[in-house]
């Protein structure tokens, strides 16, 4: 699976299909969502997701999935509904 990190000069979010998010992850209002995806803020919520998917491996190893990075001057994510 490949996940995309979106960022702007102030923050970044990991895009994850809503179907992969569970209530136990405790996603905060600092993350956003649309009809298909959650955009998990980088500091806590993306970490919670990665820890849930990967278990107790180091976050720096990124487990067995891949990421790509999309950088914007001002990302559309800030216009979405809070999670």
N, C-alpha and C positions, 0 to 999 in steps of 0.2 A: 504494500500500500504506500502511496505517496501522499504526503500532506503538504500543504502550502502555507508558508509564513508570509503574511502581508505586513508591511511596516510603512510608517511615515516618520518624519523626524522626531516625533514624540513617543511613539509606542509601537508594539507589534502584536499580532494575533495569529494563532494557529487555526487554520480552517479545518473543521472536523465535521463529517456528516452527523446530523442530529441523531440518527439511528445508533451511533456509537457512544452517545452520552448517556450516563446513568444518573439517577437521583443521588446515589451514594458519592458521586464525585463532588457534590456541593458547589456547583459552578456559581460564581458571584455575578453581581450586576455590572461588574467591570468588563464582562464579556458581552458579546452581541450575538444576534441570530437573525436569520431570514427564514424562508420556508424550507430550505434544505440543509443549511449548515449552521453550526455554532462557530463563532470566531472567538477563540479562547485567549484571553489576555495573557501575555508572555510571563508575567512575574509569578502568578499563582495558579491560575486555572489551566494553562497549557501544561504546567508541571504536574498538576493533579491527574490530568488525562494521561500523560506519558507514564507516570508511576503506576496508574491502573493498568495500562496496556502492557507495560514492560516489567512490572514487578520491581524488585530492588536493585536493578542495574543502575549504573551511573547515567545520569541524564546526558552527559557528554557523549555517550556511545550511541544515543538515539535508538537503542534497541535494534529491531530488525526492519524498521520502516524508514523511508527516505523522506527528505523534505526538499522543497525548492523555495526560493525567496523572491517575492515580488515587492519592489519598493515604489512608493508613491510619494509625491510631495504632500498630498492630502488624500488619504484613502477614503473610499466610499463606506468603509466599515463604521466610522463614527456617525453616519446617518441612519444606521440600522437600529432596531429595537434592542434594548438591553436584555440580556438573558434573564 
